[in-house]
Amino acid sequence: MSRTFTIGELARRTGVPVKTIRFYSDEGLLPPTDRTYSGYRLYDTRSLARLELIKTLRELGLGLAEIAQVLAEEVTVPRLAARHLAALDEQIRRLRLRRAVLRAVVKRESELEEVKLMNKLASMSDEERVRLLDEFWAEMVDGLTVDSEFFAGMRSAKPALPDDPSPEQVEAWAEFAELIQDPGFRQAIRAMSEQHAAALAAGEEIRPLHEYRSNWFQWNARAEEHLKAGLAPTSSEGRALAGEIAGAFARDGQNPDDPAFRRELADRCAAGNDARAERYWQLLAIMNGWTPFPSQHAGTEWIIAALRG
């Protein structure tokens, strides 16, 4: 005859309270093997092993209904564990976001309304963040014939917060979301899109500044050096830089020294030199963990003045 245990002995061996074991028995998870003449429950060694399994699964967060499925062999432990792991990963992700929001609140000494907004924005899923940005760009080109490749590149950069974002990344997302919903910013970007479409419709060759990205960084760096040195855009250094830039942008048959051409080029540079547009890319870099995007606004203003000079 196999050894049997009273409910008290089972409790002492497993560390599970008598009240809990009785509850499991009443729920059918741990039926008694036998009863004494007085009606007290008795359990055998298989019951002991079964209780240890129930205890382990409960410690892992499984519910009684799920444990019943495991005991009845309706579902395997690995499959159930995988389901709970996914749920736990999501819970951890949300807790990390909440922690980052709280750290940002402490850092910024935020008021209640800002706390509400930051928490709402940080809680958005990646899909919701992408949808918000897609809606922004859809409105920016709605009804316009634009260079699809150029605007596809603009739209391809998406905000993606990591699972454990820093307070700075949460702040960047909050600022980014406010920026793309700001009427003034939307009007400015829409105006740029309309200018782009108008130039395309007029048969002009669209040569966006990003084609000259490496050169532009060098030109801007030189402009900032001249600016720090106190040199005016109309100085000899300014005239030399303006001539180099105009020569790079001049198409066949265009005279890079033509004042009208240089004014047109200056206007194009000015249209794209909105500080808010630059901030758009800086915030994306912070959120996505890219290399920091240095400000080129002041240097570009100096170049614009040199071209117009």
Steps between C-alpha positions, in 0.01 A plus 500: 500500500644842397563755766229759568512845652250706689432849373717640780793276406463599137506866600820455704677315216408750226468828688150546361247611766234250607227744395647521147533121467138461609400759237690313228327180604157662491577638152592153374868578442616275786241236578575300819620144449296373793332607821532389861211343686433847639480648149838676498676518163803290422750545217765268354844569348346574159288767669819643649660526155177642357488768769864594435412547131197712585712712735767554232247595233325742737835665581549548126170686483273238343133505588306208646315434173832477312648272766195276469568476125861396566397240757241362259767495225283727284797733445874459543700702751737642230206625294338660803834646606552654156160667525582642842848605392356716223256659743777556754727659239222745411443579867871563552509724193215709636663520844823624342306763308326606820836525676642713218197730512536543877870577464422757231232654724749530787765646269265755342299569817195457281155632578196272500391564140847429365518181709169383349616577146840338544349183648242479219762543227752262657233231532434499125612191311755515217211449256313799645811718479555400137133566418524850650802579282348344187190717543724805530685431173180401319358845576825671397478366142124454463391604149857584392716341232837459666819305456385169647852374567596813693187500717519124552843560651358769727222271618723197549661636817266384778508568874577179691545513875708214645344264755693677776502866391695770676319805640656699213342268244159529665538880502605492134191299402270735691658801328495325160130411529417859594714631213334299222158602632592869527299703241790737433743218430251315282439820301875549450560144377192517279637820345829323427310215335300744286819677387648161413189405298494835321864465395433148375195616303707778342740240366785602726758239581452411866841461657438485876766611741546147632674412171778729620490377859874447551587826325226686684637394839842631397355826369297548816800426721703766315212746533484441875875552529470830314204597719694427820794698364269799456524504122207647306325304223613774262866443588741346252457167680122533465525582130732203443268258681192635320676458166593140580146411603340675201739320266401162648128568460509665155346289225610493138462844347468678836749762604599442865600868524154622394351694796148377411614138508672552833191666648290205382748259659498705821120485505512121468748476785286733712187295436671193642672677788206503739636439850196287577574272203853456630360423846283230339812307398681567826210350697489195272872448563448511878205258492665251264845514656661642186814710490406845637380739230696827545326829432587659165247781521744784574750387237227471237375851581854627438515313166162645396623851575820431305302382196278807511796730556 
